Amino acid sequence: MPKIKTNRAAAKRFKRTGTGKLVRAKAFKSHILTKKSRKRKRNLRQSTVVDSISVKSLGRMLPYL
């Protein structure tokens, strides 16, 4: 049986933690930053855990991650 290919776009955007959860970067931090508050921009820097609904589909995209 052939090996499964990793979705390279997903591999660049998600990492697995030590406990096996997937982490992602937050959105809305690329441009139009002048109207966003300092606190909001600071919170957007932190990574967050992927929600439970998306984990199954991401598991198929990232079989070896």
PyMOL commands that set and color helices and strands:
alter all, ss='L'
color gray80, all
select helices_A, chain A and resi 8-13+38-45+52-61
alter helices_A, ss='H'
color red, helices_A
select strands_A, chain A and resi 14-16+22-25+47-49
alter strands_A, ss='S'
color yellow, strands_A
deselect
rebuild
show_as cartoon
